[in-house]
Amino acid sequence: MSRAYLNLGVSPGITPLAMLRIAIGRLHPDTLAVRSWRQARKRYYRELLQAHAEARARAMAASASPETAH
């Protein structure tokens, strides 16, 4: 899982759009303003979306097959 995604500290239950809004809100305004970094930001967002999808899949799998605790 992506370290950037883990640093966001979001729940797997939120929507991908909400996760992106949180990520964008945490970026420095100068980072958003630099036009030449657009491709890097898009790559960053794609990586976050992928990590969020993996976290959601893991959470769904864990809730679908609960293990019994002894």
PEHU-V837260 format. One record per residue. N is the residue number from 1. RES is the residue in three letters. PSI is psi in radians with two decimals (none if undefined). Layout:
# PEHU-V837260
n	res	psi
N	RES	PSI
N	RES	PSI
This chain:
# PEHU-V837260
n	res	psi
1	MET	2.57
2	SER	2.35
3	ARG	-0.64
4	ALA	-0.69
5	TYR	-0.76
6	LEU	-0.64
7	ASN	-0.42
8	LEU	-0.62
9	GLY	0.61
10	VAL	2.72
11	SER	2.49
12	PRO	-0.26
13	GLY	-0.24
14	ILE	2.81
15	THR	2.74
16	PRO	-0.64
17	LEU	-0.74
18	ALA	-0.67
19	MET	-0.74
20	LEU	-0.69
21	ARG	-0.69
22	ILE	-0.77
23	ALA	-0.76
24	ILE	-0.68
25	GLY	-0.45
26	ARG	-0.18
27	LEU	2.55
28	HIS	2.46
29	PRO	-0.59
30	ASP	-0.58
31	THR	-0.67
32	LEU	-0.48
33	ALA	-0.42
34	VAL	1.93
35	ARG	-0.58
36	SER	-0.23
37	TRP	0.16
38	ARG	-0.80
39	GLN	-0.68
40	ALA	-0.70
41	ARG	-0.74
42	LYS	-0.72
43	ARG	-0.73
44	TYR	-0.80
45	TYR	-0.71
46	ARG	-0.72
47	GLU	-0.70
48	LEU	-0.74
49	LEU	-0.69
50	GLN	-0.80
51	ALA	-0.65
52	HIS	-0.71
53	ALA	-0.71
54	GLU	-0.72
55	ALA	-0.71
56	ARG	-0.72
57	ALA	-0.73
58	ARG	-0.73
59	ALA	-0.69
60	MET	-0.71
61	ALA	-0.66
62	ALA	-0.63
63	SER	-0.44
64	ALA	-0.56
65	SER	1.33
66	PRO	2.36
67	GLU	2.52
68	THR	2.27
69	ALA	2.38
70	HIS	none
